[in-house]
């Protein structure tokens, strides 16, 4: 398939125009035009719920990384000053600051298309190509943001950054896990987790529960969740949609069913993590002559970091809920 044919297909799909030359990581045309990038980034946000959950910071193209401040609150920052007392010796420090460095890393996905298929491709095929590649990127993002363990030397997308579950289940989490048994009501354990977060769990509007489908289905069967104390339009038996538990929004994902036989949920603040993104997308093509195929490659730069840190360098605002071993 000629490059002109492929460009014509993309143009017909209202994607704008890809640069005429084949982009490389070294030249100035390595990014897709903004109108194409914006469409792909928008779909990434729609496909990956974590992209919508946490705040996002745009990192300028001119910067390799971006340092943002992290506030560390001390345990006792209130002093009593007597009337007329000299306050110069009463040094008071209400908080300290640390830094979080966002360094976007390259996530890459590709599809191989037989040239004969591309020759007969139309607008629908162009849209499918774009959507397929974008969905692959979104899934890689989501899994890395859930399970990632950062390793700069590894080529696996799961080593891009430390994930939510990895931190919640590890020693760097400031809050001890909440455990339950088969006889416990999971809805009450969610309330216990909220209490365990302390001041970070005070406002349920700032919290979200990310749980496995196994955990979510168990919630649906609890009488405290499906009983008629909820309004009819939120009846979980009719809609299948879980209502807020103690004011906390519930999000379920089948990815978490891979961990601990699905007996797992994570209560997390909506500002516990931050996403660093460039909002630009790489694109290039590569011929595979021995297969009579063309490889279509897209990539994006993204980082994902926890940002609620205490004076012991442990992360606040997150707690694991899982079945007792």
C-alpha positions, -999 to 999 in steps of 0.1 A, spaced: 0 0 0 14 34 -9 20 60 17 -3 84 -2 -31 58 -1 -28 55 37 -27 93 41 -58 97 20 -76 72 42 -66 90 74 -76 123 59 -110 109 49 -115 98 85 -113 135 95 -80 129 113 -61 157 96 -28 151 78 2 130 88 36 145 78 46 135 43 80 121 54 82 90 76 87 104 111 116 93 133 124 101 169 152 124 157 134 148 134 109 176 140 80 158 125 79 130 150 45 140 164 11 136 149 -6 169 140 -24 184 170 -59 176 157 -50 139 155 -32 138 188 -61 155 205 -86 129 192 -64 100 203 -57 115 238 -94 121 243 -101 85 235 -73 74 259 -90 93 287 -124 78 278 -110 42 277 -89 44 309 -109 53 340 -77 61 359 -70 89 335 -103 105 346 -98 98 383 -66 116 392 -54 151 384 -33 155 352 -4 179 346 7 188 311 45 187 308 58 210 281 77 195 252 107 217 260 112 200 294 125 165 300 108 164 334 87 186 357 92 190 395 61 197 415 60 203 453 45 178 478 33 190 511 43 170 542 23 178 573 39 174 607 22 157 635 21 186 659 21 221 644 -1 241 669 16 262 696 1 281 725 16 316 730 10 334 762 -3 370 762 27 393 759 51 365 754 81 368 732 75 345 702 109 347 686 120 315 704 88 296 696 97 284 661 67 269 645 68 249 613 33 240 600 45 219 571 75 209 551 78 204 514 93 176 492 93 172 455 77 149 430 94 146 397 72 137 367 93 121 339 71 110 311 81 76 297 73 63 262 45 37 259 44 22 224 19 0 206 16 -12 170 -6 -32 147 5 -52 116 -18 -49 86 -14 -71 55 -9 -47 26 -36 -64 5 -61 -55 33 -49 -19 34 -51 -16 -4 -89 -22 -2 -93 -2 31 -118 25 34 -128 51 60 -142 24 84 -109 5 84 -89 37 91 -111 43 121 -108 7 133 -70 10 130 -69 42 151 -93 29 177 -76 -5 180 -42 11 186 -56 36 211 -74 9 231 -42 -11 233 -24 20 247 -52 27 271 -52 -9 285 -14 -8 289 -18 25 308 -45 11 330 -26 -21 339 7 -2 345 -12 23 367 -27 -5 387 1 -31 389 33 -14 378 66 -18 395 91 8 382 123 -5 367 141 19 344 161 -9 328 131 -31 318 113 -28 285 79 -40 299 51 -14 301 44 -27 336 78 -13 347 69 23 337 59 34 372 46 21 405 9 12 404 -20 17 428 -23 -19 439 15 -22 442 17 7 466 -14 -2 486 -1 -38 491 35 -29 498 56 -15 526 55 20 513 18 24 521 13 45 553 -20 27 562 -22 -9 572 -46 -31 551 -81 -38 562 -89 -75 562 -122 -94 561 -134 -130 564 -162 -148 546 -187 -138 572 -179 -101 572 -200 -76 553 -177 -59 528 -197 -26 530 -188 -23 566 -151 -30 558 -152 -1 533 -163 21 562 -134 7 583 -110 16 556 -124 52 554 -118 55 592 -83 41 588 -74 69 564 -79 94 592 -80 130 581 -74 118 545 -107 99 546 -129 126 562 -147 137 531 -161 107 511 -165 130 480 -127 129 477 -125 91 478 -131 63 454 -132 25 458 -115 6 430 -125 -31 433 -124 -64 415 -156 -77 399 -155 -105 425 -155 -80 453 -182 -59 435 -205 -90 430 -202 -98 467 -213 -63 475 -243 -67 452 -254 -97 473 -252 -79 507 -286 -69 521 -272 -36 533 -265 -27 497 -295 -40 478 -322 -34 504 -350 -9 499 -334 18 520 -319 29 486 -341 47 461 -357 26 435 -337 41 406 -305 29 423 -318 -6 430 -287 -27 424 -307 -58 416 -325 -39 387 -296 -19 373 -265 -38 383 -249 -5 392 -235 -3 427 -246 28 446 -221 48 467 -211 31 499 -209 55 528 -208 82 502 -179 66 483 -181 60 446 -174 24 436 -155 15 404 -150 -21 394 -124 -35 371 -118 -70 359 -80 -64 360 -81 -66 398 -95 -102 396 -60 -113 387 -48 -104 423 -56 -124 454 -84 -144 436 -103 -112 432 -108 -107 469 -94 -72 468 -104 -35 467 -85 -3 472 -98 29 488 -79 59 475 -82 96 475 -87 113 441 -56 134 447 -33 106 459 -17 102 425 -8 126 397 -5 120 360 21 137 339 13 138 302 26 156 271 -7 154 252 12 146 220 14 113 201 42 98 181 35 80 148 56 61 123 52 33 98 76 4 90 74 -20 61 77 -58 68 84 -71 33 88 -108 42 52 -107 55 38 -83 28 27 -62 58 30 -26 71 35 -20 108 17 11 121 31 24 154 19 50 178 34 60 212 27 85 239 47 99 268 32 96 303 41 93 340 21 83 371 33 92 406 19 91 442 20 125 457 6 123 493 37 116 513 44 117 550 76 125 570 86 88 569 84 88 531 53 66 531 23 73 510 -10 85 525 -45 85 512 -46 49 501 -56 16 519 -59 -20 507 -90 -41 516 -86 -78 511 -95 -112 525 -75 -124 555 -50 -151 545 
